Amino acid sequence: MDLAGMRKQDDALATRLETERSSWDSHWTDLAAHFLPRSSRFSTDERNRGSKKNTKLINGAPARSARTLTAGMFSRITSPARPWFAYTVEDQDLAKYQPVKEWLDDSTRRIRGILAGSNYYKSTPAMFRDLGVFGTHAQLIDEDDDDVVRCYPFPIGSYCLSNSARLAVDLCVRKFAMTARQLAQRFGVENCPAEVASCLKNNPEQWFDDVVHIAGPNPNHNPRMLDSRFKRYSSRYFLQRDAHRYLSLKGYDEYPIIAPRWQTNGEDVYGESPAMLALPDARSLMIYERRLAQGLEKKVNPPLKAPLDMKQEGIDPQPGKTVFSGNTEKIGSLYDGNTFQLGEADAKAQRLENAIASTLYVDLFLMMTNSDRRQITAEEIRARQEEQILAIGEPLERLNDEALGPALDRIYAIADRRGMIAPPPPELVEYQRRMGNAKAVKVSYVSALHQVQRMVKLGQIDRAVQFLGSTAGAFPDVLDGFDFDQAWDEYAEGVGLPPKIVRSQEERQKRRGARAQAQAQQQQIANAATAVDGAKVMSETDTGGQNALTDLMRSVGA
């Protein structure tokens, strides 16, 4: 490899992508000022700055709405307190095969354990926050010796992205800062320039503001080479001040960066967000809030007008400023009582707050929370707020495709390489062989929000069962047209029941056969008992007298 030539190309790439991204910077800065004042990083020297950044944030409603959106998405999509994903396979028959079901369930539990033991659930809220406000997020998911995986969220403004031909992000350039001690820990002193080694002795907390990380397709990819530098994706770290070396040069089998967007337009690599739509309302709200404060201050502590002779006598009737005039005989407010119509301004500010909250889906997540407390069914939630749920459907599907799915695939691959996933059943191995390059194991999402979306299908099953229940009494044959087993399988999958508590078709048939056999044996015992009772009665019957039985016996004997 020509490392000097590669470094020159990487420097040019970083400059080109940063220039291309620069048109978004002012928009993101404005969004940060109104929604998330301390969430951006447009310069590496902004680190550890505790100075006030929320100078434009006079009313906290936009920031509170962003916080509610973040908390709502985190708790309803990736809550660590409840299952939100499960592994499955496309082949439905294979997915119902008990050994495969149990292996998929075991693999799901193992990955959930890895997520819980890492910082995944600490970094995920930052993803939802950035998506809701800036429309774009990026983070590195790297292998870790202590926690298996480690997530590194990137602040908006610190990275640049580029799309593949499929319009999926496959190239990320990030510029950030590290101390000399951190550089030595991460890359080894031997891979750092002499300046870093010198700082380790004299000032290990000295910051280096020009660390660059580039992760993207590897032009030198060669699957036959064992060296990680020839893997499918390349990861390159360097200091811009050192034009001839890399701090680290390695590769990945999976793309280590997840970069979801809320919504994109055409070839745009950076996304649009709900906060962008709410930004005009947020700006207006700050203006109204400022004017309301000014009006209230003038009403509570107004400038005064006073007779001119009071000034001549040295009397100054505070508060506020005093205007002395020869046209007035007493002290009073400079304004009359109808000057400030604060009620109308306050009502306008309230409408702006409500509009911002609605745009950021606050009412949807509060509705779902309140519905949980009242134990209202998901079907009722769907009926009440179907429009809102559908509105968030597109971002949710994009989130599955660009964030949750790639992250789970990456973590699964890391765990598998480390021998943390049990060997799959032979049937699944054969299925993988037949699938070729396609992935045999896929992710199914069972979070609260995903389940609400599925309630459309489950609601249809509920209504069908209710209809059958109301008509089967009069028309029993109607039950022949409904497959209750299939309906139960669909329902169990829709609500995310663990596969181990859902019996397979084979097990159901065995249990039904055993039950039918037991019932048949009981019927035989009952029949035998009836026959014995009949014989006993016959043996005790008087056949000597004149009765219908003796007449019948005589006629038979004749």
Phi and psi in degrees as a GROMACS rama.xvg file:
@    title "Ramachandran Plot"
@    xaxis  label "Phi"
@    yaxis  label "Psi"
@TYPE xy
-88.1884  90.2782  ASP-2
-65.9378  -36.5714  LEU-3
-64.3544  -44.0734  ALA-4
-65.8014  -37.7052  GLY-5
-64.989  -40.9091  MET-6
-62.4019  -41.1688  ARG-7
-62.7257  -41.5748  LYS-8
-65.871  -39.2885  GLN-9
-66.6283  -38.696  ASP-10
-61.4901  -43.5016  ASP-11
-66.3476  -38.331  ALA-12
-63.1684  -45.3411  LEU-13
-61.652  -42.1758  ALA-14
-65.632  -42.5806  THR-15
-64.5357  -45.8282  ARG-16
-69.1061  -34.2743  LEU-17
-67.4528  -37.2841  GLU-18
-66.2443  -40.1831  THR-19
-65.9587  -35.1734  GLU-20
-77.9688  -19.7766  ARG-21
-58.2234  -26.2858  SER-22
-67.9759  -18.3106  SER-23
-88.129  -17.903  TRP-24
-60.8535  -44.9258  ASP-25
-65.1132  -36.2684  SER-26
-66.9944  -45.5579  HIS-27
-63.3098  -38.0749  TRP-28
-61.6662  -43.0472  THR-29
-64.1607  -43.0448  ASP-30
-62.1856  -44.0779  LEU-31
-61.875  -40.105  ALA-32
-64.0796  -30.7642  ALA-33
-99.103  -19.8034  HIS-34
-123.464  -42.8411  PHE-35
-140.784  78.9088  LEU-36
-59.2785  -28.062  PRO-37
-110.7  25.5154  ARG-38
-106.279  -6.92967  SER-39
-101.468  165.326  SER-40
-154.034  86.1229  ARG-41
-93.2973  -4.26591  PHE-42
-145.785  138.961  SER-43
-68.1963  -17.6705  THR-44
-85.9374  7.76165  ASP-45
-81.9793  -2.47984  GLU-46
-61.1365  144.252  ARG-47
54.8728  29.8952  ASN-48
-93.9586  116.55  ARG-49
-94.5023  6.68334  GLY-50
-67.4684  155.031  SER-51
-64.9027  132.352  LYS-52
-118.447  -7.67551  LYS-53
-98.721  46.2174  ASN-54
-67.3176  -24.8762  THR-55
-91.1893  -10.2261  LYS-56
-90.0355  83.8577  LEU-57
-84.4527  -35.4799  ILE-58
-114.418  128.957  ASN-59
-83.9826  5.25978  GLY-60
-59.2258  -44.789  ALA-61
-60.2033  -41.9941  PRO-62
-66.4713  -38.1057  ALA-63
-67.3382  -37.5586  ARG-64
-64.1722  -41.5301  SER-65
-63.1203  -38.0324  ALA-66
-65.9619  -41.4344  ARG-67
-65.8698  -41.1113  THR-68
-60.3244  -45.0922  LEU-69
-60.865  -49.9628  THR-70
-65.3857  -38.4909  ALA-71
-65.1514  -44.8033  GLY-72
-67.89  -39.899  MET-73
-63.9153  -46.8521  PHE-74
-74.3941  -25.1999  SER-75
-99.0269  -10.4911  ARG-76
-119.062  -43.8142  ILE-77
-130.115  39.8505  THR-78
-64.9536  129.45  SER-79
-72.2746  -10.3443  PRO-80
-87.189  -9.33302  ALA-81
-146.635  152.858  ARG-82
-61.67  136.284  PRO-83
-130.255  -1.71934  TRP-84
-152.261  161.098  PHE-85
-153.35  147.236  ALA-86
-86.9769  144.903  TYR-87
-150.49  -177.039  THR-88
-130.259  156.232  VAL-89
-65.9305  -39.2227  GLU-90
-68.408  108.702  ASP-91
-64.5251  -37.1751  GLN-92
-64.4805  -42.0097  ASP-93
-67.6339  -37.1002  LEU-94
-63.6265  -26.4714  ALA-95
-89.9603  -8.5058  LYS-96
-69.694  124.583  TYR-97
-56.7152  -47.8278  GLN-98
-58.8162  -37.2252  PRO-99
-69.8993  -42.4861  VAL-100
-57.6862  -44.3008  LYS-101
-70.1677  -36.2751  GLU-102
-66.8994  -42.2566  TRP-103
-61.7288  -42.2165  LEU-104
-65.5746  -40.5715  ASP-105
-65.1888  -41.9159  ASP-106
-64.2514  -40.0712  SER-107
-60.9405  -44.4544  THR-108
-64.1924  -37.4144  ARG-109
-66.6408  -42.9542  ARG-110
-66.7484  -38.6882  ILE-111
-59.512  -39.0974  ARG-112
-64.4587  -39.525  GLY-113
-64.5601  -43.4175  ILE-114
-60.6081  -43.3885  LEU-115
-66.0412  -31.6893  ALA-116
-85.2623  -8.64334  GLY-117
-103.206  -169.691  SER-118
-97.6276  21.38  ASN-119
-58.1625  -45.7859  TYR-120
-76.4748  -9.1647  TYR-121
-86.986  -28.516  LYS-122
-92.2618  -22.4571  SER-123
-62.4012  -40.7054  THR-124
-57.1017  -34.8164  PRO-125
-62.7676  -34.3103  ALA-126
-64.9231  -48.7552  MET-127
-64.7648  -36.6929  PHE-128
-61.6591  -49.0799  ARG-129
-65.9671  -39.3184  ASP-130
-63.3132  -43.5942  LEU-131
-67.1063  -32.3395  GLY-132
-99.16  -49.6584  VAL-133
-99.6734  -16.6061  PHE-134
82.8484  -3.39802  GLY-135
-144.713  143.505  THR-136
-145.997  154.163  HIS-137
-147.909  143.171  ALA-138
-154.382  153.133  GLN-139
-95.5838  131.79  LEU-140
-111.818  105.984  ILE-141
-115.942  158.023  ASP-142
-70.0955  149.13  GLU-143
-141.428  133.546  ASP-144
-69.1738  -27.9519  ASP-145
-89.8181  -43.8254  ASP-146
-115.512  13.3345  ASP-147
74.1421  -55.0257  VAL-148
-131.556  154.935  VAL-149
-139.445  131.927  ARG-150
-104.392  138.545  CYS-151
-127.353  92.1537  TYR-152
-68.5768  143.719  PRO-153
-103.816  130.189  PHE-154
-66.4783  147.001  PRO-155
-62.1028  138.449  ILE-156
97.5947  -13.9151  GLY-157
-96.8724  -4.13913  SER-158
-140.231  160.922  TYR-159
-128.048  148.536  CYS-160
-126.306  161.827  LEU-161
-147.781  147.546  SER-162
-94.5919  154.468  ASN-163
-84.2937  -177.102  SER-164
-65.5141  -22.2591  ALA-165
-85.8885  6.45332  ARG-166
61.1176  30.5453  LEU-167
-110.057  138.547  ALA-168
-63.8906  124.547  VAL-169
-135.737  11.7022  ASP-170
-145.578  127.886  LEU-171
-135.815  131.93  CYS-172
-120.726  121.443  VAL-173
-123.543  136.725  ARG-174
-118.03  128.919  LYS-175
-153.124  -176.539  PHE-176
-118.791  146.24  ALA-177
-141.539  151.464  MET-178
-81.3965  165.726  THR-179
-59.9788  -39.798  ALA-180
-64.3527  -41.7038  ARG-181
-65.0854  -40.0265  GLN-182
-61.6786  -43.0568  LEU-183
-66.7538  -39.3131  ALA-184
-65.8545  -39.9119  GLN-185
-79.403  -42.0127  ARG-186
-116.619  -10.8955  PHE-187
89.0677  138.075  GLY-188
-60.4604  -34.78  VAL-189
-65.8635  -20.7544  GLU-190
-97.0911  -0.805426  ASN-191
-99.3932  155.021  CYS-192
-67.8769  166.535  PRO-193
-61.2182  -30.0374  ALA-194
-61.5466  -37.7936  GLU-195
-68.0639  -44.4517  VAL-196
-60.2977  -37.2599  ALA-197
-67.2958  -40.9857  SER-198
-66.5288  -29.9982  CYS-199
-60.7378  -30.6083  LEU-200
-84.554  -38.1974  LYS-201
-102.048  -38.2568  ASN-202
-152.34  78.5704  ASN-203
-64.598  -17.5914  PRO-204
-93.6264  13.2069  GLU-205
-64.8747  131.153  GLN-206
-85.9654  142.258  TRP-207
-116.529  111.475  PHE-208
-88.8488  4.93136  ASP-209
-121.865  36.2111  ASP-210
-79.2193  132.137  VAL-211
-125.429  135.92  VAL-212
-123.677  127.092  HIS-213
-120.129  124.495  ILE-214
-128.896  124.328  ALA-215
-173.824  -171.77  GLY-216
-57.1004  140.845  PRO-217
-93.0748  113.052  ASN-218
-66.2073  -17.7179  PRO-219
-102.221  21.4069  ASN-220
-59.3132  129.645  HIS-221
-148.716  102.193  ASN-222
-63.6489  -15.4654  PRO-223
-83.7361  -12.6695  ARG-224
-90.4304  137.538  MET-225
-83.2926  -23.4613  LEU-226
-62.2696  131.147  ASP-227
-62.6958  -19.3347  SER-228
-67.0774  -11.5727  ARG-229
-107.709  13.6762  PHE-230
-72.2779  176.948  LYS-231
-61.7505  -38.6146  ARG-232
-117.918  141.978  TYR-233
-104.816  142.613  SER-234
-128.112  120.051  SER-235
-130.524  124.911  ARG-236
-112.844  140.37  TYR-237
-159.217  160.428  PHE-238
-95.2575  129.755  LEU-239
-61.908  -29.6562  GLN-240
-69.6716  -20.382  ARG-241
-105.42  97.5759  ASP-242
-81.737  1.8395  ALA-243
-125.326  3.71844  HIS-244
-145.898  164.195  ARG-245
-111.643  143.534  TYR-246
-70.6296  -37.7741  LEU-247
-152.902  140.457  SER-248
-141.657  103.705  LEU-249
-146.669  -175.159  LYS-250
-138.136  170.212  GLY-251
-133.064  147.139  TYR-252
-76.98  -32.8348  ASP-253
-115.865  153.156  GLU-254
-67.8769  122.376  TYR-255
-81.888  -7.19309  PRO-256
-103.319  129.375  ILE-257
-104.195  133.296  ILE-258
-139.088  75.5478  ALA-259
-76.397  153.142  PRO-260
-123.634  146.979  ARG-261
-67.6564  -46.3195  TRP-262
-162.299  140.612  GLN-263
-124.587  161.469  THR-264
-122.179  112.82  ASN-265
59.284  -125.396  GLY-266
-88.5864  3.80643  GLU-267
-58.9202  137.575  ASP-268
-91.4253  -26.9223  VAL-269
-99.1065  147.72  TYR-270
-95.9813  167.021  GLY-271
-99.7128  157.147  GLU-272
-136.505  161.923  SER-273
-60.2434  -36.0445  PRO-274
-64.2804  -29.3447  ALA-275
-62.8802  -38.0136  MET-276
-71.0403  -31.4132  LEU-277
-88.5049  -5.90875  ALA-278
-59.9059  -44.4187  LEU-279
-58.147  -39.8959  PRO-280
-65.1453  -37.985  ASP-281
-66.0448  -40.8276  ALA-282
-62.7301  -46.5667  ARG-283
-61.7337  -38.4102  SER-284
-61.6105  -40.603  LEU-285
-64.4964  -38.2848  MET-286
-64.7205  -48.0418  ILE-287
-64.3618  -37.8131  TYR-288
-64.9663  -39.6596  GLU-289
-65.7208  -44.0804  ARG-290
-68.1908  -36.3974  ARG-291
-62.4588  -42.4274  LEU-292
-64.6823  -40.8192  ALA-293
-65.029  -44.6155  GLN-294
-63.7165  -41.5859  GLY-295
-66.36  -38.9396  LEU-296
-63.7768  -41.1426  GLU-297
-69.9238  -28.2403  LYS-298
-78.7598  -39.757  LYS-299
-80.2914  -38.9103  VAL-300
-129.685  67.1364  ASN-301
-79.3103  158.291  PRO-302
-62.9253  146.941  PRO-303
-109.194  151.867  LEU-304
-113.401  140.38  LYS-305
-143.472  157.255  ALA-306
-60.1725  146.91  PRO-307
-65.3287  -31.6962  LEU-308
-68.38  -20.6339  ASP-309
-66.8475  -35.0196  MET-310
-68.6662  -38.7528  LYS-311
-65.2612  -28.5946  GLN-312
-89.2787  1.41849  GLU-313
81.0736  18.7893  GLY-314
-92.5229  126.307  ILE-315
-120.341  96.8399  ASP-316
-80.2668  82.3087  PRO-317
-64.7799  166.742  GLN-318
-91.2208  -179.801  PRO-319
66.2072  -175.104  GLY-320
-82.3112  153.095  LYS-321
-118.598  131.291  THR-322
-106.45  119.353  VAL-323
-93.5904  132.202  PHE-324
-140.607  145.956  SER-325
-82.2291  -1.75726  GLY-326
-98.5005  5.90718  ASN-327
-128.309  150.168  THR-328
-108.78  -11.8523  GLU-329
-143.673  165.291  LYS-330
-78.4691  136.987  ILE-331
-166.579  172.035  GLY-332
-64.9421  144.76  SER-333
-67.0521  -24.0575  LEU-334
-108.031  150.064  TYR-335
-83.4966  173.636  ASP-336
-65.8467  -18.5238  GLY-337
-100.419  8.51793  ASN-338
-66.8086  -44.007  THR-339
-108.202  113.903  PHE-340
-95.9275  74.6306  GLN-341
-69.1581  -27.8044  LEU-342
-61.7836  -42.6189  GLY-343
-66.4168  -41.711  GLU-344
-65.6195  -40.0483  ALA-345
-64.9833  -39.7338  ASP-346
-63.9204  -38.9649  ALA-347
-65.1705  -42.8953  LYS-348
-61.5532  -38.7557  ALA-349
-64.9918  -39.9964  GLN-350
-64.0568  -37.1408  ARG-351
-66.6136  -41.5955  LEU-352
-60.7647  -43.4918  GLU-353
-65.0386  -38.6817  ASN-354
-65.1564  -41.8182  ALA-355
-63.4203  -44.9534  ILE-356
-62.3329  -41.0461  ALA-357
-66.5561  -40.2909  SER-358
-64.2524  -31.8069  THR-359
-95.4154  18.3391  LEU-360
63.6562  24.6656  TYR-361
-61.8337  -42.347  VAL-362
-64.3769  -32.9771  ASP-363
-63.9597  -49.4556  LEU-364
-73.0361  -34.4755  PHE-365
-67.0125  -37.1155  LEU-366
-62.0563  -43.4098  MET-367
-66.4841  -37.4885  MET-368
-65.9751  -47.457  THR-369
-65.5922  -33.5224  ASN-370
-65.9512  -37.6515  SER-371
-61.1892  -40.0422  ASP-372
-68.4991  -30.4502  ARG-373
-93.0489  3.96464  ARG-374
57.619  39.8388  GLN-375
-82.4483  141.285  ILE-376
-71.461  157.825  THR-377
-63.1289  -30.038  ALA-378
-64.1097  -38.2277  GLU-379
-68.6101  -36.805  GLU-380
-60.4363  -45.5816  ILE-381
-61.2432  -40.9847  ARG-382
-66.4569  -34.901  ALA-383
-80.8582  -38.633  ARG-384
-127.11  36.1074  GLN-385
-60.5201  -38.6987  GLU-386
-62.6838  -42.8972  GLU-387
-67.2455  -40.7068  GLN-388
-64.2276  -40.8373  ILE-389
-66.2727  -33.0881  LEU-390
-64.4827  -33.1399  ALA-391
-91.3902  1.50627  ILE-392
-63.5988  -43.2276  GLY-393
-64.396  -49.0215  GLU-394
-59.8912  -34.2004  PRO-395
-67.0618  -42.7989  LEU-396
-65.1917  -38.9553  GLU-397
-65.7841  -36.6902  ARG-398
-62.9192  -41.7591  LEU-399
-58.4664  -43.495  ASN-400
-77.8111  -33.4691  ASP-401
-108.468  -13.2022  GLU-402
-128.736  -63.4397  ALA-403
-65.5158  -49.4097  LEU-404
-60.5853  -53.7831  GLY-405
-59.3051  -37.5903  PRO-406
-65.7835  -45.0089  ALA-407
-67.7334  -37.8212  LEU-408
-63.0986  -43.1529  ASP-409
-63.5476  -47.2308  ARG-410
-67.2272  -38.2598  ILE-411
-61.6505  -44.1308  TYR-412
-63.7455  -41.0888  ALA-413
-62.4003  -46.4928  ILE-414
-63.504  -38.9614  ALA-415
-65.3075  -42.3212  ASP-416
-65.1675  -26.8645  ARG-417
-90.1125  5.46586  ARG-418
72.8938  25.8297  GLY-419
-95.5981  -0.377285  MET-420
-111.113  131.305  ILE-421
-64.1426  151.286  ALA-422
-59.982  136.254  PRO-423
-73.4492  158.717  PRO-424
-63.0546  155.432  PRO-425
-57.1345  -35.4238  PRO-426
-63.2873  -36.1027  GLU-427
-74.4498  -35.1584  LEU-428
-63.1038  -43.0717  VAL-429
-64.6156  -39.0908  GLU-430
-62.9057  -41.0264  TYR-431
-62.0535  -40.39  GLN-432
-62.8538  -41.6457  ARG-433
-70.6683  -28.8368  ARG-434
-73.1061  -20.5905  MET-435
70.4445  -122.98  GLY-436
-80.1312  -15.9534  ASN-437
-69.7161  149.166  ALA-438
-74.8813  129.9  LYS-439
-79.135  -40.8741  ALA-440
-95.4892  127.545  VAL-441
-124.151  167.237  LYS-442
-100.441  133.272  VAL-443
-114.903  134.28  SER-444
-99.706  129.155  TYR-445
-127.944  27.5372  VAL-446
-69.4425  170.744  SER-447
-60.1259  -42.5147  ALA-448
-71.5828  -38.2426  LEU-449
-64.2364  -37.9474  HIS-450
-67.1996  -36.4859  GLN-451
-61.6803  -40.0725  VAL-452
-63.027  -37.1458  GLN-453
-74.3426  -11.6778  ARG-454
-64.0849  -17.6922  MET-455
-60.3929  -47.0507  VAL-456
-71.5194  -42.6236  LYS-457
-67.9703  -31.8471  LEU-458
-63.7642  -35.3432  GLY-459
-64.37  -40.4406  GLN-460
-64.239  -43.5578  ILE-461
-57.5513  -46.6285  ASP-462
-67.2319  -36.031  ARG-463
-64.5847  -42.7385  ALA-464
-65.5398  -40.4099  VAL-465
-62.1175  -40.8225  GLN-466
-64.3785  -43.6798  PHE-467
-62.8954  -40.1273  LEU-468
-63.6354  -32.5162  GLY-469
-82.0694  -19.4521  SER-470
-110.696  -17.8875  THR-471
-65.355  -28.1016  ALA-472
-63.3808  -39.5981  GLY-473
-86.7539  -32.617  ALA-474
-131.027  80.2924  PHE-475
-59.1306  -28.7386  PRO-476
-64.2337  -18.0429  ASP-477
-64.1095  -24.6535  VAL-478
-66.6741  -21.1336  LEU-479
-67.1554  -19.5917  ASP-480
-91.485  5.57613  GLY-481
-124.66  127.863  PHE-482
-90.7632  95.6591  ASP-483
-67.3206  -33.4977  PHE-484
-62.3375  -47.1911  ASP-485
-65.5041  -39.0684  GLN-486
-61.9857  -41.0003  ALA-487
-65.269  -40.9771  TRP-488
-61.4724  -43.4802  ASP-489
-63.6444  -42.2423  GLU-490
-67.5374  -44.8179  TYR-491
-61.296  -40.949  ALA-492
-67.4123  -40.0104  GLU-493
-63.9792  -38.3077  GLY-494
-90.7109  -1.21536  VAL-495
76.7457  35.8838  GLY-496
-67.9056  141.804  LEU-497
-59.5113  134.665  PRO-498
-57.4138  -28.8621  PRO-499
-67.3224  -20.8977  LYS-500
-99.3593  1.8585  ILE-501
-107.843  113.435  VAL-502
-70.3667  143.891  ARG-503
-72.7227  166.949  SER-504
-60.9464  -39.8561  GLN-505
-62.6414  -44.3192  GLU-506
-65.0873  -38.1049  GLU-507
-63.7269  -42.5885  ARG-508
-64  -40.219  GLN-509
-62.149  -45.7977  LYS-510
-65.7609  -38.5602  ARG-511
-68.3965  -39.8149  ARG-512
-63.1639  -43.8697  GLY-513
-63.606  -39.753  ALA-514
-66.4282  -41.0243  ARG-515
-64.8312  -39.3135  ALA-516
-65.1126  -42.3481  GLN-517
-63.0589  -40.2176  ALA-518
-65.5014  -38.7968  GLN-519
-64.2867  -40.8044  ALA-520
-65.121  -40.8913  GLN-521
-62.6943  -37.6828  GLN-522
-67.0681  -39.75  GLN-523
-63.3197  -40.728  GLN-524
-64.3055  -41.8951  ILE-525
-63.9546  -41.8061  ALA-526
-63.429  -41.7711  ASN-527
-64.1453  -40.3697  ALA-528
-63.748  -38.4851  ALA-529
-64.0164  -41.1746  THR-530
-64.3785  -40.2814  ALA-531
-64.4968  -43.1281  VAL-532
-62.1854  -38.3297  ASP-533
-65.8591  -40.9724  GLY-534
-66.1491  -37.1811  ALA-535
-64.3691  -42.953  LYS-536
-61.9558  -42.8189  VAL-537
-61.9166  -39.2107  MET-538
-69.9793  -24.394  SER-539
-94.5619  4.89595  GLU-540
-83.2269  137.45  THR-541
-75.9737  114.784  ASP-542
-106.23  4.89035  THR-543
-90.5583  -27.3251  GLY-544
-81.8577  -178.441  GLY-545
-92.6864  109.243  GLN-546
-152.783  179.922  ASN-547
-65.2137  -34.7047  ALA-548
-67.3882  -43.2139  LEU-549
-66.7512  -36.0232  THR-550
-61.8639  -41.1289  ASP-551
-66.4504  -41.937  LEU-552
-65.0093  -40.3435  MET-553
-65.4028  -39.2322  ARG-554
-67.2181  -36.9786  SER-555
-67.4304  -42.2199  VAL-556
-65.2136  -32.5165  GLY-557
